[in-house]
Amino acid sequence: MSKYNNFIKIWAVISIATCIFSYLLWALMDFDTFVDTGITIEDLCFDIAYCSVYTMFSLLISNILGNIFVKDRISYPRFAIHILLMLTANFAWAVTFENIFDSLWHAGNEVYWDRIYVFGLIATLLTMVNTCLYYCSILIKKEKENIVLTNNLLRQQTNPHFIFNSINTLADLIEENPVQAESFTLKFSEIYRYVVTHLDDETVPVHEEIHFVKNYCELQEISSPHTIHVEIAEELERCKNKTLPLAIQMMVENAIKHNCHTKESPLSISVYCHGEY
């Protein structure tokens, strides 16, 4: 319901603003004609009604195009196509209705009917502003979601239980296998170096994330030997596509955390590329 209320509010604001700005523009460009024309109540009501109908059409077209071009992902080319198609549709609407109205009423009154284009231009510009604000709100929302996700992933990585378990494993290894303890320490430091390095990054190359995942899996293998088997496709180690920082690692960690794994029944995890995923 709030979505429809917001649409009605935007529609009303743009309709009224279109009518007001069209009169101001007319007065600034040709004040004498504006005064001599003597706009009647009938003309004023028609102007308001036409501005409302035109704005309704423009907003509906903008919303339909927005649902098409923002449904999967948002980008500058999609935004440019959105604006271009909206301008085309609005221009076609203005030309069509100017011809229809001119043939029915005020035939030959070019001064009056030329203002139809002014209404359309202003309504289109205001709708474009609304569209830009819509896109900006989506970008801001996505940025906030990325920040929250990154912070959540960071908190998961700095989980005290993970740190204490790693330190306990390291303490046991120092006494039992100093060489492996050194390897464990290096892997452990690389994990946190990666987290700190990419803390403020929105995306990272897939091959860097895969390298991080391999370090994490090797750490798990040292902690629980022969209970986890992770198979990573070779093409991912060279993949330059982008992904969210720690996203792949989080999925691997969840697989380990929420599944049983023993030496008799090890957990098998496969990381591979399927199409664009």
N, C-alpha and C positions, 0 to 999 in steps of 0.2 A: 504493500500500500504506500509506503514512504517513497518508493521509486516513482509511482504515478503522481503523487503529490509534488515531488520535486520537478517532474516534467511539466506539470500544469503551472507551477510557480515560474519556471524559466520561460515557458511559453507566454505567460501574461507579461512578464518584465520586458522581454524582447519585443512583443507586439506594441506595447505602449511606447517603448523607447524608439522603435522604428517610426511610429507616427510623429512623435515629437521632433526627432532629428530631421525627418523629411520636411516638416514645416520650417524649421530653423534654417536648413540648407536652402530651401526655396527663397526664404526671406533674405538671406545673405547674398544669394546670387542675383536676384531680381526683385528688389523690395517693392518697386512701383507696381509690377504685375501682381505681386502677392497681395498688395492692398487693394488694387482695382478689381481683382477677381471676385472678391467678396464671398468667401467660402460660407455656404449655408450649413444649417444643421444637418440637412440631408447629405450633403457632401462629406461633412465631418464623420457622420455615422458610417457612410460607405467606406471612407478611408480607414477608419478603425477596424471595420469588419474585414476589409481586404488585407490589411496588415496582419490581422489575427490568422486569417486563412493561409496567407503566404508563409507566415512564420511557422504555423503548424506543419505545413508541407515541408519546409526547409528542415525543421527539427526532426521530423519523422525520417526523412532521407538520411540525415546525419546519423541518427541512431541506428538505422538499418545498416548503413555502411560501417559504422563503428562495431556493430556485432559481428560483421563479416571479417573486418580487418584486425580486430583486437581479440577475436575468439581464441586463436592459437598463440600468437605472439605479437608484440608491438615493435615497430621499427620505423625509421624515418621514411624509407620508400613507401611503406604502407600508409603512413600519414599523408604523404604527398598525393598518392593515388586517391585517398579518401577525400581530400580537399578538391582535387581536380574533378572527380565525379560529382561531388556536391555542387560545384560551380556550374557544371554542365547541366545538371538536372534543374537547378534554379533558373538558369538562363532560358531553358526550354519552357519552364513554367511561366516565366514573365512574358515571353513572346506570345505564347498560346493565349493567355488570358487577356493580354492587351488587345489582341485581334478580336477575341470574342466580345469583350466589353465595348470596344470601339464600334463594332457593327451593331450593337444593341442599343447603346445609350451614348449621348453626347457626340454623335457622329460629326466629324469635322473639327472638333475641339482639340486641336493638337497639343495646346498648352496643358490642358488638363490630363490628357491620356499619356503624355510623355512622362508625367509624374509617376505612372505605374512602374516605370523602370527605376525611378529613384527609390520607391518603396522596396522594390525587389533588391536593389543594390545594398541598401542599408540593412534590410533584414538578413541578407546573405552574409554581409560583413559581421553583423552581430552574432549570427549563428556560427560563423567561423571562429570568432573569439570564444564562444561557448565550447566549440569542438576542441580548440587548443587547450582550454582549461581542463577539459575532460581527459585529454591525453596526458597533460601534466600531472593530473591527480593520479592516473594509473602509474606513471613513472615514479612518482613520490611513494605511492603505496608499495610498489615492487621493491623500491630501494629500502623502505622500512622493513619489509618482509625479509630481504636479504640480510639486513643488519641483525634482525632478531634471530634468523637462522644461523648466521655466523657466530653470534654470541652463544646460542644454545650449543652449537657444535664445540665451541671453545670450552664451555663449561663441562661438556662431556669429556673432553680430552684432559681437562685439569681436575677430573673427578678424584677426590682423595683416595677412594678405594683403589683406583687404578694406580695411583702413585705409590700407595703403601704396598700393594701387591708386587709392583715392579721392584721397589726397594728391598722387600723381603726376598724376592727371587734373586736379586743381585747379591744380597748378603750371603745367601746359601751358595751361590756360584763362586764367590770370592774364596770361600774355604774349600769347596769341592773341585772347582775347575776354573782357575784364574784366567786362563786363555779365553774361555767362553764368557767369563764375567766382563772381560775387556770388550768383547764383541757386543755383549748385551748393553753395556754402558754407551757405546758409540751409537747403536741403533736407538736407544732411549733418548739420547741427546738430539739425534737427527729428527725424531718425531716432534719434539717440542720446538726445535729450530724452524721446522716447516710450518707449524701452527703460528708461531710468532711472525714469521716472514710474510705469510699470506693472510694475516688477520684482517687487514683493511682492503684486500683484493675482492672484487665482485666475482671474478672468474679466474681459473687457472687452466693451463694446458692439461689435457688428459694424461699425457705421458708423465708429467710431474706428479700428478695425483696417483698414478699407478706406481711410480717409484716410492712414494710415501706409503702406499698400501702394502707394498712388498716389505718395507722395513717394519711396518706394524705386524704383518703376518710372521716375519722372522722372529720378532719379539715374542709373539704368542707361541711359536714353535719352541723357543727356548724355555718358556715358562711351563708349557704343557707338551712335551715332546711326543711326536707320533700320534697325536689325537686330532689334528686338523690338517687337511690337505687342501691347499688353495691352488687352483689352476688359472693362470692369467694368459689370455690370448696375446700372442706376440705382436700383432698389429697395434694393440693398445699402447705398447711401450714406445711406439713411434708416432702415435696419434697426436696431431696438433690442434684438434678441436678443443673447445672450451667446456668446462663444467664448473659447478660450485665448489669452492674449497671444502675439503673433508667429506664431500657428499658420498663418494664411492667407499671411502674408509668407514663411514658411518653405517652403510649397508652391510659391509663385511663384519663390522663389530656387532651389529644386531644379530646377524646370522650365528655368530659364535656365542653371543650372550643368551640367546633364546632357544638354543638347540643343544641336545646332549652330545657329548663327544668323549670317547674313551679310546684307549689303544686297541681294544677289541672291535670297537665300532667307531672309527674316526669320522669326523664331519668333513664332507667334501663340498667345496665352494668353487664355482666357476664364474670367472669375470670375463665377458666377451662382448663383442659388438654385434648388434642385430639391427641392420638398417641404419637409422639415425639414432638408435638408442644404445 
